[in-house]
């Protein structure tokens, strides 16, 4: 992990099915770039949400 990185939940549509992937990135834009690199530009990205887990 890099300094300042967060966990993002990315919802994408691959082969007509919705999938959620967890991505570690600094910004939502960087999370989108990571998903596009893995799945290509043809897979539509539906949402990118920061995962805010509470550390106890």
N, C-alpha and C positions, 0 to 999 in steps of 0.2 A: 504494500500500500504506500501511496505517496502522501506527503504532507497535505492536509486539507481535504483528503478524499472522503466521500460519503457513500452510502449504499442507496441505490435507486432501484425501484421496481418498474420494469419496462413491460408494457403489455403490447404484444405484436400479433399479427395475424399471418400464420404460415400454413399454406395448403388448405385454406378455408377454416382453420381452427384457431381459436384465440389461445395464446400461450403467455405466461408471465415468466420473466427472467429477472434475476437479481444481478445488478451490475455495479461494480465499484468504480466511481469516477469523481472528479472534482465538481463538475457542473452537469446539468441535464443535457446540455448540448454534447458534451463529451460522452455521456451515456448513449445518446442517439448514434454518435459516430461509431462507437464500439459495436452496437447491434447491427448497424449497416455493414460494417466490416465482416461480421460473422454470417449474416443472412442475405446480404446484397441489398440493393436499393429497391427491389421489387416487393419486398415484404413491408406492408404498411405498419407504421408505428402508431398505435392507438393512444397511448398515454405514457408519461414518464412522471413518477411520483417519488419524492424522497422518502425513504424508509426511516421513520423516527421511532426507533426502539428505545425504551428506557433502560438504562444500565443500573441495575440494583446492586 
